[in-house]
């Protein structure tokens, strides 16, 4: 309600003074959460700062850091935010479904990471295990792509690397590029996977010829080509099973 002032026998409203509300952009650059993360690493940030990066923007009442601090205080920290019902979180002023979903997703990723064992890796015991790891990424592509799976001595995946992206007709394979990740990581085995955009995983004569060359190159380097999978539309072919090297 505007303040009134009596002037020359008349009552007139005084101008409304708008309260200035500082935003994160008003902070010195090196004190903003995103810049602090870039300069010092995520481990240097407080929970409120990390939360502010996820939420991105504040409200007309609070900047994003203030909003983050209030949420942490109200719900008892990150564990409380993890437990709070999604709909209740959505009802908080300035959140809504999109921000609440971002927050819940980030907290769930953190929970899952916490449940993982330090040495937990994806182990490949069959061609189907390797195919399942890459199938959803590769089966709908309209161009050829190759992925290289480097394996440790237990056939556990050390790294899943995208190495080539070709045309709809070809993907160039060079032994040096295929085996380099395994050499750098001291891995004794690799599996290569490439897709056929047509959806038909039947190996071409070129696929067979290149595979035979890579098997021999691996023997020279003392790195086993464990398999070469051709990925189609929810189907795959194991060249190891086909060629039996």
C-alpha positions in Angstrom: 0.0 0.0 0.0 1.6 3.4 -1.0 2.6 5.9 1.8 0.5 9.1 1.9 1.8 12.6 2.4 -0.2 15.8 3.1 1.0 18.6 0.8 -0.7 22.0 0.5 -3.8 20.7 2.1 -4.0 17.7 -0.2 -3.1 14.1 0.5 -1.0 12.7 -2.3 0.7 9.3 -2.5 4.5 9.2 -2.2 6.4 7.3 -5.0 6.7 3.6 -4.3 10.3 2.7 -3.5 11.1 -0.6 -5.1 13.4 -2.8 -3.1 16.5 -3.8 -5.1 17.0 -7.5 -5.2 20.5 -8.7 -5.9 20.9 -11.7 -8.3 23.8 -14.0 -8.7 24.9 -12.0 -11.7 25.5 -9.0 -9.4 28.1 -11.1 -7.5 31.8 -10.8 -8.4 32.5 -13.2 -11.2 34.9 -15.4 -9.2 32.3 -15.8 -6.4 29.5 -17.2 -8.6 28.8 -20.9 -8.3 29.4 -21.9 -11.9 32.7 -19.9 -12.1 33.9 -21.3 -8.8 33.2 -24.8 -10.1 35.2 -24.1 -13.2 38.1 -22.6 -11.3 38.3 -24.8 -8.2 36.4 -28.0 -9.0 33.0 -29.2 -7.8 34.5 -30.4 -4.5 35.2 -26.8 -3.4 31.5 -25.8 -3.6 29.0 -25.9 -0.8 25.7 -27.8 -1.1 23.9 -24.6 -1.7 26.2 -23.7 -4.5 25.9 -27.1 -6.2 22.1 -26.9 -5.8 22.1 -23.4 -7.3 23.9 -24.7 -10.4 21.3 -27.4 -10.9 18.3 -25.0 -10.4 20.0 -22.3 -12.5 17.6 -19.4 -11.7 15.9 -18.0 -8.6 12.6 -16.2 -8.0 11.4 -12.7 -7.6 11.9 -13.2 -3.9 15.2 -14.9 -3.7 18.2 -15.3 -6.0 19.1 -18.9 -6.8 21.7 -19.2 -4.0 19.1 -17.9 -1.4 16.5 -20.3 -2.8 18.9 -23.2 -2.5 19.8 -22.3 1.0 16.2 -22.1 2.1 15.4 -25.5 0.5 18.3 -27.1 2.3 17.3 -25.5 5.6 13.6 -26.5 5.3 14.2 -30.1 4.3 17.2 -30.8 6.4 19.9 -31.0 3.8 20.4 -33.1 0.7 19.1 -36.3 2.4 15.8 -34.5 3.2 15.5 -33.3 -0.4 16.0 -36.8 -1.5 13.1 -38.0 0.7 10.6 -35.3 0.1 7.7 -36.1 -2.2 8.0 -34.9 -5.8 4.6 -33.1 -5.7 5.5 -31.4 -2.4 8.7 -30.1 -4.0 6.9 -28.9 -7.0 4.6 -26.7 -4.8 7.6 -24.8 -3.5 7.6 -21.2 -4.8 9.9 -20.9 -7.7 10.4 -24.6 -8.4 7.6 -26.3 -10.5 7.9 -29.6 -12.3 10.9 -28.9 -14.5 13.2 -27.8 -11.7 12.0 -30.4 -9.3 12.6 -33.1 -11.8 16.2 -31.8 -12.4 16.8 -31.7 -8.7 15.4 -35.2 -8.1 17.3 -36.7 -11.0 20.6 -35.2 -9.8 20.0 -36.5 -6.3 19.2 -40.0 -7.6 22.4 -40.1 -9.6 24.3 -39.3 -6.5 22.5 -42.0 -4.6 23.3 -44.6 -7.2 26.9 -43.6 -7.3 27.0 -44.1 -3.5 25.7 -47.6 -3.9 28.3 -48.7 -6.4 31.3 -50.6 -5.2 34.7 -49.0 -6.1 35.6 -51.8 -8.3 32.2 -52.4 -9.9 32.5 -52.7 -13.6 30.5 -54.1 -16.4 31.7 -57.6 -17.1 31.3 -59.2 -20.5 30.8 -63.0 -20.5 29.2 -63.4 -23.9 28.7 -61.5 -27.2 25.2 -60.6 -26.0 26.6 -58.8 -23.0 28.7 -56.5 -25.3 25.8 -56.0 -27.7 23.5 -55.0 -24.8 26.0 -52.3 -23.7 26.0 -50.5 -27.1 22.7 -51.6 -28.8 20.5 -48.7 -27.8 23.1 -46.1 -28.7 23.8 -47.6 -32.1 20.8 -49.4 -33.6 18.9 -46.3 -34.8 21.9 -44.3 -36.2 21.7 -43.2 -39.8 25.5 -43.4 -40.2 28.1 -45.9 -39.3 29.8 -45.5 -36.0 32.3 -47.6 -34.2 32.7 -48.2 -30.5 35.8 -49.7 -28.8 35.4 -51.5 -25.5 38.7 -51.9 -23.7 38.8 -54.8 -21.3 40.8 -55.8 -18.2 42.0 -59.3 -17.4 38.5 -60.2 -16.1 36.8 -59.0 -19.3 35.4 -56.0 -17.4 34.9 -52.9 -19.4 37.5 -50.3 -18.6 36.3 -47.7 -21.2 33.6 -47.5 -23.9 35.0 -45.2 -26.6 33.4 -43.7 -29.7 36.2 -43.7 -32.3 34.7 -43.4 -35.8 31.7 -41.8 -37.4 31.4 -42.6 -41.1 28.9 -42.3 -43.9 25.9 -44.6 -44.4 28.2 -46.9 -46.4 31.5 -47.1 -44.7 33.5 -46.7 -41.6 37.3 -46.6 -42.0 39.1 -49.0 -39.6 42.8 -48.6 -38.8 44.6 -51.0 -36.5 46.6 -48.3 -34.9 43.5 -46.3 -33.8 41.7 -49.5 -32.7 44.4 -50.7 -30.4 45.7 -47.4 -29.1 43.2 -47.0 -26.2 44.1 -50.5 -25.0 47.8 -49.7 -25.2 47.4 -46.4 -23.3 45.3 -48.1 -20.6 47.4 -51.3 -20.4 44.3 -53.4 -21.3 44.9 -57.0 -22.6 41.7 -57.1 -24.8 39.3 -55.1 -26.9 35.9 -55.6 -28.4 34.9 -53.5 -31.4 31.4 -52.8 -32.4 30.1 -51.0 -35.5 26.6 -50.6 -36.8 24.9 -51.1 -40.2 22.5 -48.2 -40.7 20.4 -50.5 -43.0 19.4 -52.5 -39.8 20.8 -55.7 -41.3 23.8 -56.9 -39.2 25.0 -59.4 -41.8 28.8 -58.9 -42.1 30.0 -57.6 -45.4 33.1 -59.1 -47.1 35.0 -55.9 -46.0 33.9 -56.5 -42.4 35.3 -60.0 -42.5 38.6 -58.9 -44.2 39.2 -56.1 -41.7 38.4 -58.3 -38.8 41.0 -60.9 -39.9 43.5 -58.1 -40.2 42.8 -56.8 -36.8 43.1 -60.3 -35.2 46.6 -60.6 -36.7 47.5 -57.0 -35.6 46.3 -57.8 -32.1 48.6 -60.9 -31.9 51.6 -58.7 -32.8 50.7 -56.2 -30.1 49.8 -58.9 -27.6 46.3 -57.5 -27.3 43.4 -59.8 -28.0 40.6 -58.9 -30.3 38.0 -60.5 -28.2 35.2 -59.9 -30.7 33.9 -57.7 -33.4 30.1 -57.1 -33.3 28.0 -55.8 -36.2 25.0 -54.1 -34.8 21.7 -53.9 -36.7 18.1 -53.1 -35.7 17.9 -54.9 -32.3 20.0 -57.6 -33.8 23.7 -58.3 -33.9 26.3 -60.7 -35.3 29.4 -61.8 -33.5 32.3 -62.2 -36.0 34.1 -64.2 -33.3 31.4 -66.8 -33.5 31.2 -66.5 -37.3 34.9 -66.8 -38.0 36.0 -68.8 -34.9 39.5 -67.3 -34.7 
